[in-house]
Amino acid sequence: MNQRQLTALSQDAASGLYYQKLPAAGQCRGQLVLLHGVGGNESNLRALAEFLPPHWALWFVRGPLTQGQGQFAWFQVSFTAAGPNPNLDQAEASRQKLLAFMDSQLDTTAPRVVAGFSQGGIMSASVALTEPEAVSGFGILSGRILPELAPQLASAERLAALEGFVAHGRYDGKLPIDWAEKATTWLTALGVRHQLKRYDMDHQLSAEECGDFGRWLGQLSAK
């Protein structure tokens, strides 16, 4: 991890969320909060660090809901013939916890980005699109934007400075790529600048995707 030392698992007093931090190498040029998917934990996205700019500080955050030994989530969800059915009360509680976490742990001296895989990507979009002043950008990696988020969306004026990165596998059997197409259509309508990347993969992360995400982060810190 670029010769940096990952901190021990800690609990943030403001949000109650557990996390590990990988400090920036040298002067911090960006701050990235990474969120795992359903049934995962804070360790799942550590490998991303190899693809990201070393001068970014990284926070690997654990979801508040316990599903099993070493398994956590941001909200419960059931998959039906009509599509995913999320527990919206839990999703809102997690959104609030993440905002409190970022206010507590991150500062305003460098860009702040929230990104995640699958359900972590859902939470990233929920944070950024409702409170765009809290972040410079967000990443949805094999995730989606909750349609139920619509009443909470910030105005176009508030969203104008936000940037997004949307990546998805063409053969995703968990969350079909249609969700990425819906996301980019919605973001375009909202006036949110973003990149949409499609990859020949299932519901997973690939080296190509991680590299593209790292380059996108580098562009943000260069602005």
VEXVO-160772 format. One record per residue (C-alpha): residue in one letter; x, y, z. Coordinates in steps of 0.2 Angstrom, whole numbers, plus 5000, padded with zeros to 4 digits. Layout:
% residues N
AXYZ ...
% end
This chain:
% residues 223
M500050005000 N501350134994 Q502350095010 R501050185021 Q500450115037 L498650065039 T497950115056 A497149985068 L495249975068 S494450125077 Q492750185081 D492250365076 A491450445091 A490250555081 S489450425070 G489850265079 L490550185063 Y492150085063 Y493550115051 Q495350105046 K496350245038 L497850245026 P498650415028 A499250505012 A501050495007 G501850665009 Q500650815008 C498850765007 R498050814990 G496350724993 Q495350625005 L494350465000 V493050375010 L492850195003 L491250095007 H491049905005 G489549804998 V488249695007 G489049555017 G490749635016 N491849735028 E493149875029 S494549765022 N493649725005 L494249874996 R496049885003 A496749824986 L496149984978 A497450074986 E498750004974 F497850094960 L497550264968 P498650414970 P499750394985 H499550574990 W497650534994 A497150485012 L496050335012 W494650285025 F493950105024 V492350115033 R491249975040 G489349965038 P488349985054 L487249825052 T487949655057 Q487449515045 G488649375052 Q490449355057 G491449485048 Q489949525037 F489149695037 A487949805027 W487249985026 F485449935024 Q484449775022 V483849735004 S482849594997 F482849554978 T481149524970 A480549504953 A480149684952 G481949734957 P482849764973 N481849814988 P482849915001 N482549965019 L482450145016 D482450195035 Q484050095037 A484750175021 E484350355028 A485150315045 S486750255036 R486750415026 Q486650515041 K488050415050 L489150445035 L488950625034 A489350635053 F490850525050 M491550635036 D491250795046 S492150715061 Q493650635052 L493950735036 D494450915034 T494251055021 T496051075016 A495950945002 P494550874990 R493450744998 V492750604989 V491550454994 A491550294983 G491050114985 F490649954978 S488849884975 Q487849944991 G489350054995 G489150144979 I487250164982 M487750254999 S489050354990 A487850424978 S486550454992 V487850565002 A488450664987 L486750694978 T485950754994 E487350855002 P488550904988 E489451034999 A490150885009 V491150814994 S491950854978 G491550694970 F490850524972 G491050344964 I489750214960 L490650044957 S489449914951 G488050004961 R486550114957 I485650274963 L484150234974 P482550294964 E481750334981 L483150464984 A482250584972 P481350694986 Q483050724995 L484050774980 A484950944981 S484551074968 A485451094952 E486351244958 R487051154973 L487551004962 A488451104949 A490151084957 L489950894960 E490850764949 G490450574948 F491250414942 V490050274937 A490750104933 H489849944929 G490149764922 R489249724906 Y488849554913 D488349594930 G487149464937 K486749554953 L486349724948 P486149734929 I487049864919 D485449944916 W485650024933 A487250114927 E486350174911 K484850244922 A486150324934 T487050414919 T485350474912 W484850544929 L486550624932 T486450704915 A484750774919 L485350844935 G486850924927 V488150824937 R489750804927 H490250624927 Q491150484918 L490250314914 K491350164911 R490849994906 Y491849834908 D491849654902 M491549584919 D490149524932 H489749604949 Q491549634954 L493049754953 S494349734939 A496149804938 E495649914922 E494149984932 C495250024947 G496550104936 D495250214928 F494550264945 G496350314951 R496550424936 W494950504939 L495450544957 G497050614951 Q496150734939 L495150794954 S496650834965 A497450924950 K496051054949 
% end
